[in-house]
């Protein structure tokens, strides 16, 4: 196929990022080049070091002792509480067998924590959620610090886990790294039905037992939750950045095809080490082009707003500097090709059946919206990443993706998209900078001007709702929810309540320095506001009744107060005493104190202004 010219916006944004990142990227690559050694990495270990490393290796002892073949370090997020990670229990045995048969070896280098935002929503534990990403990154680094591995397989799926694994692995970017997912659970009750029960429960019109039945029918089996939240957005990103074997994202767990892909990942990891002729270190796979691909993929599929934090942090770990202007420019140039809940009725299983990532990648490549020439882990370019896996008897093979959508209510070609522009927008004005998931919001609700109603927690807003005081049109301002204040928890608990108000005819919106997650709903939500209120940001100067305008189409975020009066106002002091201890929060004070802003990735690993 003839080479497609790159879209001018993609070309311009990529060049801007490369220019901005020139020094930091060069320094990172220099570190990675220095880390590359000659021969298997365990050759550098002393006899005592090496003996410790293979003492419990069983049948792999001879290979590890003699230095024959490559050795894969497995970093796993397995636990059997998370449905998405429970299928990974037996992956290490499968990987060890595959590596052994390919002339190498594999060891579980370490485990990383994996918490579920679905369990902690609205609870104090959610205040550890975002920082768990950075704990996972550090745990990944500890796992790989034994320096006896020639390649890495990262086993993880969910919200903070994949970004954390990738950030940690990038510190060992001289090693080839492949991500190995588990796949989605079977489809449960329709998402629209689940959302309807949640809204009725919020209004007191459904019992707890009815709500429990709906939730249990939705989250009901091993595998990833099937809505298009952060977990499944992670899988999309791994595909467009070339970190999966092609088409791995949405193959169901506990199937022969899923096992075959896991075996193939181990075999491929051994092929691309520095010991062979097709060395593909992670540091070269994740470059400026791969990061741009990730932002385009996010926009084209209406992916999770959490990645306006995670991708910034991932990029910084690779010496690449991006900001929300980059997201905004790419989103405005990228058509929306998918409608997956909460942006539509379908789930990821329906999306995969309709053409999935293979169709989306090939469409974006044909439109010049993705960089084809990235160093994918499978050994080819992004064009080959669009291929879809299948089993020919027991042999794993790949075939071309469908040339046309199998269901245009779910996925469409670039020539007939759901929207001419992508799913995310950057807002800015005298209230700071923020992001909005515009693809989830109907056009008639994308601009809202109304008086501010101030709340210092989501529980305070819910209490006002229960008391029946949330009348008329308003913009709910929930402040003191940023990374420095309380770890930036998701406020998804508010979605059913605000949606219920909107459905009964009120015009409402949310404005917050907190997060709303990949499950952001149909209510206009300007989130991740920076500077955050706890840093004296503009939200701390708002007063009840101030007229506020959020315009997602124009990309503006303003309080309509006289400029002189606004400048003279002092920021209110927030009471954060209730967020400092309990449920482990006292252990994260150092992170809250050193975290960068939302637009800087909200990471204590890089710090403010890093």
N, C-alpha and C positions, 0 to 999 in steps of 0.2 A: 504494500500500500504506500502511496506517495506520502511524504512527510507533510504534516499539516502545519500551517503557520500559526505561531503562538498568538493568542488573543493579546491585543496591545495593552490592556489593563494588567493582565497576568505578567506580561513581559516587564511592564513598568514597575509593578509592585515588587517583583522578584529582584530587579536591579536595585531598587531603593533599599530593600532588606539587605542585599549583599553589600552595598556601599556602607550602610549604617553598621554592619556587623564585621567589617573587614578586619579590624584589629582583634576583636574578641574571638572570631572564628579562626584566625590564623594561630592565635595562642593555643586554642583548644586542639587544633589539628597537630600542632607541634608536640603537645603533651602526648597525644595518642601515638604519634609516630615514634616517640621515644620509648613508649611502653611496649611496642612490638618487639618481640625477641626472636632469637633463632632457635628452631626446633620446638618440640612440645614445651609448653610453659613449665611443666613440672621438672624439666631438666635443670632448672635453676635452683631447685630446692636441695638442701643438704640431705644426707642420708637419713638423719633424724627427722627432718621435716617430712620427707617423702614417706618414711615408714609410718608416721602418724596418718598421712593422707590415704594410704591404702590398707591400713590395718584391718578394716572391716569389709573390704571390697569383695570378698568371696571369689567367685570365678573370674573376676576382673583383676585380681591381684597380679598375675603374671604380666599382663599388658601394662598395668600402671607401674609396676616395678621396673620393667625393662625399658619403658618409654615408647613402646610400639603404639602407633596410631594416635589419633586425636582423642581428647577427653572432653566430654560435654559436661558443663556445670548446669544443673537444673535448679532454677529458682522457682519455688512453687507457692501459690497462694491457696493451696487446698485447705478447706475445712468442710465439715459435713453439715454445718448450719446454713451456709449459703447455697441455695439451689444451683447457682451458676458455677460454683466451684466444686460441689460434691462429686460430679463425674470425674474429676481429676485424680481421685484417690488411687487409681491403678495406673495412671500415666507413667510414673517413674519405672515400674516394672516393664512396661511396654517399650519405653525409650531405652532402657538398659539392654533389653534383648535386641532391639534394632541396631543399636550402636555396636554391640558385640558381633552381630552378624555382618556388619559393615567393616569390621577390622578395628574398631575403636572401643571406647568405653564411655560410661556416663555415671555421674554421681549426683545425688541431691546435695547441692551446695548449701542450701538453706531454705528456710521458709519465711514468708512475710505475713504480717497480719492482714486480714481481709474482713472489714466490717461492712454491714449492710445498711445502707441509708433507708431502705424500706422498713427495717426493724426500728431504727432510731429516730424516724421522722417525728418531730414535735417533742422529743425527749432530750434530756440534758446530754445524753451520749452523742447526739448529733453535733455538739460543739467540738468534738474530737475528729469529726469526719474529714474535713478538708485537710487538717494537719496529718491525718493518717497517711495521706499521699506522700508527705515528706518523710514520715517514719518508714514507710515502705521503701522509699528511695534509699534511705540510710541502711535499712536491713538488707536490701539488694547488694549494696556496696560491701557490707560485712560478709555476706554470703560469698562474694567473689574475691574477697581480700586474701584468700588462701593462695591465689595466684598459681593455680595448678590446672587451669582449664584452657582449652583451645577454642571453645565455642560455648554459647549460652543458649538454653531454651528457657523462655519465660512462660510460666503457666499462670494465666490470670485473665479475667474478663471484665470485672465490674468497675464501678465509678472511679474511685481514686486508685485502684489497684494497677490497672494498665499504665496510667500516667506515672505512678510511682515506680513501677518496675522499669519503665523506659528511662526515667530520669536517673535512676540508680545505675542502670546498664550503660548509660552514656558516659559515666565516669570510667567505665572499662570499655570505651568505644573502640579500642584496638581489637576487640574480640567480635567475631560475627555473632549476631543475635537474631533468633527467630522467635516470634510469639506464637504460642499454641493455645487456641481457645477451646471451649467445650461445646458451644452452640446453644441455641434457644430451646426452651421447653416447648411442648406442643401447645397449640393455641387453646386458650380457655374460653370463658364467656366473652362476648364482644366488649371491647373497651368502652364503647358508648353506654352499654348497659351497666357496666361497673361504675362509670362516672355518674350515671343517673341515680344509682342507689346511694352513692356517697353524698350527692347533693340533697337527696330526700332525708338522709340521716342528719345532715347538718341543719335541716329545717325542722327536725323532730317528727318527720313523716315516715320514717323507717326505723325498725327496731334494731338493736345491736345484733341480734341473731340473724336478721336479714342481711345486715351489712357484713357480718362474719361469713355468711354463706357465699355472698358475692365475691368477697376477697379470696376465700379459699378456692373458689371455682376459677379464679383468675391466676393465682399463684399456687400451682397445684402439683408440680412435678420437678424432677431434676432438670437443670438447664437455666439459661438466662431468662429473666422476665421479658415478655415479648413486645412490650411497647418500645417506642424509639426514644429511650432516655439516654443517659450518659453511657451505660454499659454497652448498648448496641451501637451508639455513636463511636465508642472506642474501637469496636470491631471494624466499622467502616473506615476509620482512620488507619488502622493497621493495613488494610487493603490498599488504600490510595498512597500510602507511604512505602509500600512494598515490603512490609515486615511479616506478612503471612505467606504461607504457600497459597497460590491462587485459589480464590473461592472458598477459603476455609471459614469465613466469618459465621455463616448461618447454616452450617450443616448440623443436624440434630445430634445430641449426645447419645452415647451407648448404641451406636450403629456401626456396622462394618466400615462404612465410608469414613466416619469420624476416626476410628482406630487406624485406618489406612493412612489418613492425613497426618496423624500423630507419628506413626512410624516413618513416613516420608520426611517429616520435619527433622527427625533425628538423623536420618541418612543425609539429608541436604546440609545440615549443620556441619557434618564432618567433611563434606566436599568443599566447603567455602572457607576453611581455616587457612591460616598462614602456612600450613604444611603442604598445601596443594597449589595448583595453578590458577585457581579462581577465587583468590582471597577477597572477601567482601566484608570488611569490618563495619560495625555499626556506625562508626564515625563518618564513614563515607556514604552509607545508605541515608542517614538523616542529615541532609544538607538543606540549603535554602530552598531548593526546588521541591523537596519532599514536604517541607513545612508549608509552602504555598499550596501544594496539592491537598494537604490536610484542611487548610482553610477553605479552599474551593469545594471540597467534598462535603464539608460541614454545611456550607451555604446551599449547595445543590440538593441536599437531602433534608434540610430543615433540622439539623442535628442539635445536640445539647448545648445550651448556653454555658455550661460548666467548662467547655473547651476554650472559651475566651479567657479562662484562667489557666487551664492545664496546658494548652498548646504554647502559651507564653513561657511557662516554666520549662516545658520540654525543650523549646527552642533555646532558652538561655543555657540549659545544661549542655547544649551542643555549640555554644558560643554564638548563637544567632539571636538577634534582637528584633522582635516584632511588637506591634501595638494594635490598639483597636481601630486605628485608621486603616491599617492593612486589611483587617477583617471586613470593615465597612466597604472599602473600595472593591474588594473581590466579590463580596456578596451582591453589590449593586450590578456587577458585570456578569453574574452567574445566574442562569435561570433555575427556578425551583422545579426539580424533576420528580420528586417523590411526595406522596401523601401517606405518612405513617403516623399512627396515633402517638402524640396528641395533635399532630397536624392533619389528621384524617382518621378514617375508621379502621384501616387495615393495621395488622401487626407485622412484625418482621418475617414471620413465616409466609404470610401473604405476599409481602414484598419480594422475598426470595423466589416464590413460585411465579411471580409476574415478570421476572427478569433479573432482579437483585442487583448486587454490586457489579456483576459482569456487564449488564446492560448499561448501568449508569456510567461506569468507567469508560466504556467504549464510546458512549455518546459525548462525554466531556472531552475525550481525546480528539474525536472527530471535529469538535468545535474549537479546538486549540485552547481549551480551558485548563488542561492538566499538562504537566511536564512528563513526557513519555520517557525521557532519557535519565531515569533515576536508577540507582544500583539496587534493584530488588533482590531479596534474599534467594529467590528461586533461580537466579542466574540469568534471567532475561530482563526485558524492559516492562514498563507499565502496560503495554499492549498485551503482553502475555499474562499479566496479572488479571486481566478481565476474563480469562478462560475459566470454565466451570468444571469441577472434578466429578468423576463418576467411576464406578467399578465395572470393569469388563471381566466378568467372573470374579477372580480375586485380584486382578491387576488394576492398579490405580492409573487412571488416564484423565486427560483434560480435553474438553471440546470448546469450540467457540461459543460465546454467549449468543442469546437470541438477537436477531437483527431488528426485531420489532417487539414492542411491549406486549406481554400476554394479557395485561389488564390495564388499560389506560386510566382507570379510576385510581390506580395505585402508583404507577410509574409511567412517565411519558418521555418522548424524545425531546431533544433540544429545540426541534422545529415547532413543537406544540406543547410548551411547558405549562405547568399549573400557574406560574407567575413568571414574568419577565426577569424578576430579580430574586435573589436567594433569601434564606431564612433569617438572617441576622442583620441588625442595624446598630450602629454606634450613635448615641445621643450626646449632645453637649450644649451647655448654656451656663447661666449663672448659678445653677444648682450642681454643676460639676459634669462629669462624664459618666455614661452608663451604657448598658447594652439592653436590647430588647429582642425577643424571639418573635419577629413579626409574622413569620409563617403560620403561627398558631392562632393569630388574631384576625378576625374578619375585617375587611377594609373599613367598614363603617365604625369600627371601634378603635382604629389606630391613632386617632387624635382625641384627646380629652382635656378639657379645661374645666376645673372645678375647685372648690375650697379644699384645703388640706385638712385632714383629720390625723392628728399625731398620736403615735403609739410607740412605746419603747420595748415592746415584745409582741410576738404573734399571739400569746395568750391574752394580752390586754385587748387586742382587736377582737378575738373570739368572744371574750367576756362582754364586750360592747354589743356584739351581735346577739348573744343570748339575752342580753338585757333589753333588746329591741331599740337601741339608740342609734343604730346605723341607718338613718333615714335620709332621703334626698340623694342628690348626686354629690360625689366626693372623690378625692384621691387619698387613699390610705397610705400614710407615710410611716413605715416601720423602720426606725433608725436604731443605731447601736447594735447592728448585726454584722458589721464588717469583720475582717480577719483580726484586726488589733483589738476590737471590742470583746468578741466572744468566740473567735474561730470561724466566723462566717457560716453559720448553719443554713441548711436549706429551709425554706419557709413554705414547703409544698403543702403543709397542713392547711394553709389559707385558701388553697385553690377551690375546694368545694364551696366554701362560704362565699367567696367573692363571686364565683360563677352563679351561685343561687341568687345573689342580689342582682346581678346583671340580667338573669333570666326573668326576674319579676319586674323588670322595667327600669331599674336604677342604672345610671351611668356611673361606673366605678373604674378605678385603676389602682395599681400598686406602685409605690415608689419606695425603694429600699436600698441600703448598702449591703444587704444580705444576698442570698442566692435563692433561686426558685427551681433549679435543677433542670434536667432534660425533660421532666414531665410538666414543664410550664404549660399552663392551660390557655383557655380562650379569652381570659381577661388581660387587657393591656398591662404589662408589668415592666417597668424600668428598674433594672436590678444592677447589682455590683457598683453602685454609685461611689465614685472616688473623686476627691478625698472623702474618706468615710467620716461619719459624725464623731467618732471617738478621737479622731485626729483634728477636730475643730472644723471639719468640712461643712459645706453649706447647709446640709440637712439639719445640722445642730442650730442653725439660725432661724429655721422655720417656726412659725407660730400657727396655732389652730386658726383656721379661717383664711389664711393666706391664699390668694388665687394662684394656682399652679397650672401650667400647661405642659403636657407631654405630647409631642407630635412625632410619632415614629416614622411617618412618611418624610417629613422635612428633616428629621434627625435632630430635634431640638428638645431642650429640657430646661424650663425657666420658671421662676417665681415672678409674678407680675406685680412687683412692689417697686415703689419709687427708688431709683438707684442710690440716691443720697441716703434715704432711710435704711436701705439694705446694707450699705457699706458701714453705717454707724452701729448696726446691731452686733451684739456680742453673741458668741456661740454658747448655747446652753451646756452646762456640765451634766454629763450623763452618769447615772448611778449604775456602775457595772459590778457592784459587789456581789450580786447573786450569780455571776458567771465565772467566778474565780476558783471555786473549789467544789468538790463532790463529783462523783462519777468519773474520777481521774483527771478532772480539769486542772487541778493544782499542779499536775506534772507537766502541763503544757504552757505554763506562764512564760517560760523562756521563749517559746515559739511566738506567742502573742506579742511579746515585747520586741521581737526582732523581725517581724514579718514585713514584707514589702506590700505595696498597694495591690488592689485587685488587677489593675492594668499591668502591673509588673509581675503578675502570676500568683500573687498572694502566697508567696513562699518564704519561709524563714531561712531557707538554704541559701538564697541569693541576697535577701535583705533589701531594705528600701534603697532605691536609686542604683542598685547594682547593675 
